[in-house]
Amino acid sequence: MKKIAVEKGLNPLKSYLHQEGYNVREFDSTKKNAATVLNKFDAVIVTGANSNFMGIQNADCSATVINASGLTPMDVKSQLERDNSME
């Protein structure tokens, strides 16, 4: 099962992805250890409100990062499915 981190505040997206079979966890981008925690996920979905979502401009995150701003839950799911590393 694909592990997805969803930024706090994206509850409809979190619910949708969970219903679609993803293992979804919420994260708070304001927490100091966000970058460390996010490396345990296959993908990270952010609100787009904060372009520096992990508090470090050059944070090394091995997960795919998707900016959900302006996207529907279905759009986000499509991006997850297109990502080769998610297969």
LINVEN-V255865 format. One record per residue. RES is the residue in one small letter. PSI is psi in whole degrees, -180 to 180 (999 if undefined). Layout:
BEGIN
res;psi
RES;PSI
RES;PSI
END
This chain:
BEGIN
res;psi
m;135
k;133
k;122
i;132
a;128
v;128
e;143
k;134
g;-7
l;48
n;-44
p;-40
l;-43
k;-47
s;-44
y;-49
l;-36
h;-44
q;-27
e;3
g;6
y;149
n;105
v;133
r;144
e;145
f;156
d;113
s;-13
t;-9
k;143
k;-34
n;19
a;-44
a;-43
t;-45
v;-41
l;-23
n;-10
k;0
f;158
d;-32
a;153
v;127
i;124
v;160
t;-25
g;-7
a;-27
n;107
s;-19
n;63
f;-17
m;8
g;1
i;122
q;-37
n;34
a;138
d;103
c;120
s;-13
a;154
t;135
v;126
i;127
n;114
a;-1
s;122
g;2
l;147
t;163
p;-36
m;-38
d;-44
v;-43
k;-41
s;-41
q;-39
l;-41
e;-29
r;-23
d;115
n;-34
s;-11
m;-9
e;999
END
